[in-house]
């Protein structure tokens, strides 16, 4: 049987078809070497272990974590034979492996984002005190989500919760969370707070929350964000960029809502303080009113006493000039034709006069008139 003869390009095409059929996706772990970026668009590096090296290629927009030589990573890739005959891995996603790699990638990206001001407190927004509508991004089957909902319902009923059920670790998790954030931000009627939660796990489990595209998506959210990922000791870059960080999903529920019992106690205490203030105010006003009334009556008494004294003085004065009183002291009034007889009045013999004493009226005639 005559063997088929291939051109170089045909053979490369056949080999790639065979690889694509047999190995559409491979997961490879190893150490990064010879890392470089070309034209700020293409990423080239090798992945190696003690006995072998494979060249790798990927687009820079698919690189979610910082890479440098010596990091241990897990690649999601497709094996290919390049046109120039070199076996290579076309990488779709890179995941950090091991605490050292995760920590180093965290530090590199943290420094970069910090220099851009993404963690500055000046850009943090204040969450509403009692939100009416909340968007939650989480795995709805997780215990962290269950704890969050339980505490929310216990602390403050009536909040409308809209949930985006996503994968929160592993391959594709970051992209699912990004799509959920974009979904909430594109709604015409925005929720008041966007909560991203995940329970505890290993450093590798939580690595998705240190991926650059996810961190930047949270930073760009139109909706204020609350992130509660892992345990209290875990701090991710998503925590740092969020408007508010919660130590755990349970703590996120506590920060999001007031405690209904505490609010009722506070309202009761305020009511008591208000009533006490009113009572104190009424007592003070009553005392001031009584004092004012007392001063008013005292002033009236003083005025009446003064007026009575003045009246008595006037009465005594009137009594002193009262003609009847003068007559009782032995004086008399002399009238001529009803008019009092005064000094300088000219009289003549024969005029008739009336002399009034205190108890007698005497009619007399003038016998003689002489000057005194």
C-alpha positions as CSV (number, residue, x, y, z in Angstrom):
1,X,0.0,0.0,0.0
2,X,1.4,3.3,-1.1
3,X,1.9,5.7,1.8
4,X,0.3,9.2,1.6
5,X,2.7,12.0,1.0
6,X,1.9,15.3,2.9
7,X,3.1,18.8,2.3
8,X,4.6,20.5,5.3
9,X,1.5,22.7,5.9
10,X,-0.9,19.7,5.3
11,X,1.0,17.6,7.8
12,X,0.9,20.5,10.4
13,X,-2.9,20.8,9.7
14,X,-3.5,17.0,10.1
15,X,-1.5,16.9,13.3
16,X,-3.4,19.9,14.7
17,X,-6.7,18.2,13.8
18,X,-5.6,15.0,15.5
19,X,-4.5,17.0,18.6
20,X,-7.7,19.0,18.7
21,X,-9.8,15.8,18.5
22,X,-7.7,13.8,21.1
23,X,-6.8,16.7,23.4
24,X,-9.2,19.6,23.0
25,X,-8.2,20.9,26.4
26,X,-5.3,20.0,28.6
27,X,-4.5,21.1,32.2
28,X,-0.8,21.4,32.8
29,X,1.1,22.3,36.0
30,X,4.6,23.6,36.1
31,X,7.0,26.5,36.6
32,X,7.0,29.7,34.5
33,X,10.2,30.5,32.7
34,X,11.3,33.0,30.0
35,X,8.2,35.1,30.5
36,X,7.9,38.1,28.1
37,X,5.2,40.3,26.6
38,X,5.4,41.4,22.9
39,X,3.9,44.6,21.6
40,X,1.7,44.8,24.8
41,X,-0.5,42.2,23.1
42,X,1.1,38.8,22.9
43,X,2.4,36.7,25.9
44,X,5.2,34.1,25.5
45,X,6.6,31.9,28.2
46,X,7.8,28.3,28.9
47,X,6.3,26.0,31.4
48,X,8.7,23.4,32.8
49,X,9.4,20.8,35.4
50,X,12.6,18.9,36.2
51,X,12.5,16.9,33.0
52,X,10.8,18.9,30.3
53,X,9.9,22.3,28.8
54,X,6.9,23.3,26.7
55,X,6.5,26.7,25.0
56,X,3.3,28.6,25.7
57,X,1.5,31.4,23.9
58,X,-1.6,33.5,24.9
59,X,-3.2,36.9,24.3
60,X,-2.5,39.4,27.1
61,X,-6.2,40.1,27.6
62,X,-6.6,36.5,28.8
63,X,-3.9,36.9,31.4
64,X,-5.8,37.5,34.7
65,X,-2.9,37.4,37.1
66,X,0.7,38.9,37.0
67,X,3.3,36.3,35.9
68,X,7.0,36.2,36.4
69,X,9.7,33.5,36.1
70,X,9.7,31.0,38.9
71,X,5.9,31.0,39.6
72,X,4.1,27.7,39.8
73,X,0.9,27.7,37.7
74,X,-1.8,25.6,36.3
75,X,-2.6,26.2,32.6
76,X,-5.8,25.5,30.8
77,X,-4.6,25.2,27.2
78,X,-4.9,23.5,23.8
79,X,-1.8,21.7,22.3
80,X,-0.8,22.9,18.8
81,X,1.9,22.5,16.3
82,X,3.0,25.9,15.1
83,X,3.5,26.7,11.4
84,X,7.3,26.7,12.0
85,X,7.1,23.2,13.4
86,X,7.3,24.0,17.1
87,X,5.0,22.2,19.6
88,X,3.3,24.8,21.8
89,X,0.4,25.3,24.2
90,X,-2.2,27.8,23.3
91,X,-3.2,29.0,26.7
92,X,-6.7,30.1,27.6
93,X,-6.4,30.6,31.3
94,X,-3.6,30.7,33.9
95,X,-4.3,29.8,37.6
96,X,-1.7,30.3,40.4
97,X,-0.7,27.2,42.3
98,X,0.9,27.1,45.7
99,X,0.9,29.8,48.5
100,X,4.1,31.3,47.3
101,X,3.0,32.0,43.7
102,X,-0.4,33.2,44.9
103,X,1.2,35.6,47.4
104,X,3.7,36.9,44.8
105,X,1.0,37.5,42.2
106,X,-1.1,39.3,44.8
107,X,1.8,41.6,45.8
108,X,2.7,42.5,42.2
109,X,-0.9,43.3,41.2
110,X,-1.6,45.1,44.5
111,X,1.3,47.4,44.0
112,X,0.2,48.1,40.4
113,X,-3.5,48.9,41.3
114,X,-2.5,50.9,44.4
115,X,-0.3,53.1,42.3
116,X,-3.4,53.8,40.1
117,X,-5.4,54.9,43.2
118,X,-8.0,52.1,43.0
119,X,-7.7,51.4,46.7
120,X,-7.9,55.0,47.9
121,X,-10.5,55.8,50.6
122,X,-11.5,59.0,48.7
123,X,-13.2,56.9,46.0
124,X,-15.2,54.8,48.5
125,X,-18.9,55.3,48.5
126,X,-21.2,55.1,51.5
127,X,-23.7,52.3,51.4
128,X,-27.4,53.1,52.2
129,X,-28.3,52.6,55.8
130,X,-31.3,50.3,55.1
131,X,-31.3,49.3,51.4
132,X,-34.5,48.2,49.8
133,X,-33.1,46.2,46.9
134,X,-29.8,44.3,47.0
135,X,-28.0,42.3,44.3
136,X,-26.1,39.3,45.5
137,X,-23.4,37.5,43.5
138,X,-22.6,34.1,45.0
139,X,-22.9,30.4,44.6
140,X,-26.5,29.8,45.8
141,X,-25.6,26.3,47.0
142,X,-22.8,27.5,49.3
143,X,-23.0,27.7,53.1
144,X,-21.7,31.2,52.9
145,X,-24.7,32.3,50.9
146,X,-27.0,30.4,53.3
147,X,-25.5,32.2,56.3
148,X,-25.8,35.5,54.6
149,X,-29.6,35.1,53.8
150,X,-30.3,33.7,57.3
151,X,-28.7,36.7,59.0
152,X,-30.4,39.2,56.7
153,X,-33.8,37.7,57.4
154,X,-33.2,37.7,61.1
155,X,-31.8,41.2,61.3
156,X,-34.1,43.1,58.9
157,X,-37.0,41.6,56.9
158,X,-38.5,43.0,53.7
159,X,-35.3,43.6,51.8
160,X,-35.6,42.5,48.1
161,X,-32.7,40.2,47.3
162,X,-31.8,39.5,43.6
163,X,-29.3,36.7,43.2
164,X,-26.9,35.9,40.4
165,X,-25.8,32.3,40.9
166,X,-22.2,32.0,39.8
167,X,-19.1,29.8,40.2
168,X,-16.8,31.3,42.8
169,X,-13.7,29.2,42.3
170,X,-11.8,27.4,39.6
171,X,-11.7,27.8,35.8
172,X,-14.1,30.4,34.4
173,X,-15.2,31.6,37.8
174,X,-13.8,35.1,37.3
175,X,-15.6,35.6,34.0
176,X,-18.9,34.5,35.5
177,X,-18.6,37.0,38.3
178,X,-17.7,39.7,35.9
179,X,-20.7,39.0,33.7
180,X,-22.9,39.1,36.8
181,X,-21.6,42.5,37.8
182,X,-22.1,43.8,34.3
183,X,-25.7,42.4,34.3
184,X,-26.6,44.3,37.5
185,X,-24.9,47.5,36.2
186,X,-26.8,47.4,32.9
187,X,-30.3,47.2,34.4
188,X,-32.5,50.3,33.9
189,X,-33.5,50.2,37.6
190,X,-30.3,49.6,39.6
191,X,-30.2,47.8,42.9
192,X,-28.9,49.9,45.8
193,X,-26.0,47.7,46.8
194,X,-24.1,44.9,45.0
195,X,-22.8,42.2,47.4
196,X,-20.2,39.6,46.4
197,X,-19.7,36.8,48.8
198,X,-17.9,33.5,49.2
199,X,-17.1,31.4,52.2
200,X,-13.7,30.2,53.4
201,X,-11.3,28.1,51.4
202,X,-7.7,27.6,50.5
203,X,-5.5,30.3,48.9
204,X,-6.1,28.6,45.5
205,X,-9.8,28.5,46.0
206,X,-9.9,32.3,46.7
207,X,-7.4,33.1,43.9
208,X,-10.1,34.2,41.6
209,X,-10.7,37.3,43.8
210,X,-7.2,38.5,43.0
211,X,-7.6,38.4,39.3
212,X,-7.0,41.8,37.6
213,X,-10.1,41.9,35.3
214,X,-12.5,41.1,38.2
215,X,-10.8,43.7,40.5
216,X,-11.1,46.4,37.8
217,X,-14.8,45.4,37.1
218,X,-15.7,45.9,40.8
219,X,-13.8,49.3,40.8
220,X,-15.8,50.4,37.7
221,X,-19.2,49.4,39.1
222,X,-21.9,52.1,39.0
223,X,-23.5,50.3,42.1
224,X,-21.8,50.6,45.5
225,X,-20.1,47.3,46.3
226,X,-19.7,45.2,49.4
227,X,-17.3,42.2,49.2
228,X,-17.2,39.5,51.9
229,X,-14.8,36.7,50.8
230,X,-13.2,33.9,52.9
231,X,-12.4,34.1,56.6
232,X,-11.6,37.1,58.7
233,X,-7.9,36.6,58.1
234,X,-8.3,36.5,54.3
235,X,-7.9,39.7,52.4
236,X,-8.3,39.8,48.6
237,X,-7.8,42.5,46.1
238,X,-11.5,42.6,45.5
239,X,-11.9,43.4,49.2
240,X,-9.5,46.3,48.9
241,X,-11.2,47.8,45.8
242,X,-14.8,47.4,47.1
243,X,-16.6,50.4,48.7
244,X,-16.9,48.3,51.9
245,X,-15.1,45.1,53.0
246,X,-16.7,42.5,55.1
247,X,-14.6,39.9,56.9
248,X,-17.0,37.0,56.0
249,X,-20.4,36.5,54.3
250,X,-22.1,36.6,57.7
251,X,-20.3,39.9,58.5
252,X,-21.5,41.2,55.1
253,X,-25.1,40.7,56.2
254,X,-24.4,42.5,59.5
255,X,-22.8,45.5,57.7
256,X,-25.6,45.7,55.2
257,X,-28.5,45.8,57.6
258,X,-29.2,47.2,61.1
259,X,-30.2,44.9,63.9
260,X,-34.0,45.1,64.1
261,X,-34.0,44.4,67.9
262,X,-31.3,47.1,68.4
263,X,-33.3,49.6,66.4
264,X,-36.4,48.9,68.4
265,X,-34.5,49.3,71.6
266,X,-33.0,52.6,70.3
267,X,-36.4,53.8,69.3
268,X,-37.8,53.0,72.7
269,X,-34.9,54.8,74.4
270,X,-35.4,57.8,72.2
271,X,-39.2,57.8,73.0
272,X,-38.4,57.7,76.7
273,X,-35.8,60.5,76.4
274,X,-38.3,62.5,74.3
275,X,-41.1,62.1,76.9
276,X,-38.7,62.9,79.7
277,X,-37.6,66.0,77.9
278,X,-41.3,67.0,77.3
279,X,-42.1,66.5,81.0
280,X,-39.1,68.4,82.1
281,X,-39.9,71.2,79.7
282,X,-43.5,71.3,80.9
283,X,-42.4,71.4,84.5
284,X,-40.0,74.2,83.8
285,X,-42.7,76.2,81.8
286,X,-45.2,75.6,84.6
287,X,-42.7,76.9,87.2
288,X,-42.0,79.9,85.1
289,X,-45.7,80.5,84.7
290,X,-46.3,80.3,88.4
291,X,-43.4,82.6,89.0
292,X,-44.8,85.1,86.5
293,X,-48.3,84.9,88.0
294,X,-46.8,85.5,91.5
295,X,-44.8,88.5,90.2
296,X,-48.0,89.8,88.4
297,X,-50.1,89.5,91.6
298,X,-47.3,91.1,93.7
299,X,-47.1,93.9,91.2
300,X,-50.9,94.3,91.3
301,X,-50.8,94.4,95.1
302,X,-48.1,97.0,95.1
303,X,-50.0,99.1,92.6
304,X,-53.2,98.8,94.5
305,X,-51.4,99.7,97.8
306,X,-49.8,102.8,96.1
307,X,-53.2,103.8,94.6
308,X,-54.9,103.4,98.0
309,X,-52.3,105.5,99.7
310,X,-52.7,108.2,97.0
311,X,-56.4,108.1,97.4
312,X,-56.2,108.5,101.1
313,X,-53.8,111.5,100.7
314,X,-56.3,113.0,98.2
315,X,-59.2,112.3,100.5
316,X,-57.4,114.0,103.4
317,X,-56.6,117.0,101.2
318,X,-60.2,117.2,100.0
319,X,-61.4,117.0,103.5
320,X,-59.2,119.9,104.5
321,X,-60.6,122.1,101.8
322,X,-64.2,120.9,102.1
323,X,-66.4,123.9,102.9
324,X,-68.4,121.9,105.3
325,X,-65.3,121.1,107.2
326,X,-64.4,124.8,107.3
327,X,-67.8,125.6,108.6
328,X,-67.5,123.0,111.3
329,X,-64.4,124.7,112.6
330,X,-66.5,127.9,113.3
331,X,-66.2,129.7,110.0
332,X,-69.2,130.9,107.9
333,X,-70.0,131.6,104.3
334,X,-71.7,134.8,103.2
335,X,-73.5,135.0,100.0
336,X,-75.2,137.8,98.1
337,X,-77.7,136.7,95.5
338,X,-76.4,133.1,95.7
339,X,-72.8,134.1,95.1
340,X,-70.1,133.9,97.7
341,X,-69.1,137.3,99.1
342,X,-65.5,138.0,98.3
343,X,-63.0,140.7,99.3
344,X,-63.3,143.8,97.1
345,X,-67.0,143.3,96.5
346,X,-68.9,146.6,96.9
347,X,-71.8,146.5,99.3
348,X,-74.3,149.2,100.3
349,X,-76.7,149.8,103.0
350,X,-79.9,147.8,102.6
351,X,-78.3,144.8,100.6
352,X,-79.5,141.4,101.7
353,X,-77.0,138.7,102.7
354,X,-77.3,135.1,103.6
355,X,-74.9,133.8,106.3
356,X,-74.3,130.0,106.3
357,X,-73.0,128.4,109.5
358,X,-72.4,124.7,110.0
359,X,-75.9,124.1,111.2
360,X,-77.7,127.5,110.5
361,X,-78.6,129.8,107.7
362,X,-79.2,133.4,108.6
363,X,-80.8,136.1,106.4
364,X,-79.5,139.6,107.3
365,X,-79.6,143.2,105.9
366,X,-76.6,145.5,105.6
367,X,-76.8,148.4,108.0
368,X,-73.4,149.9,107.4
369,X,-70.3,149.3,105.2
370,X,-66.7,150.4,106.3
371,X,-63.3,149.6,105.1
372,X,-61.0,147.5,107.3
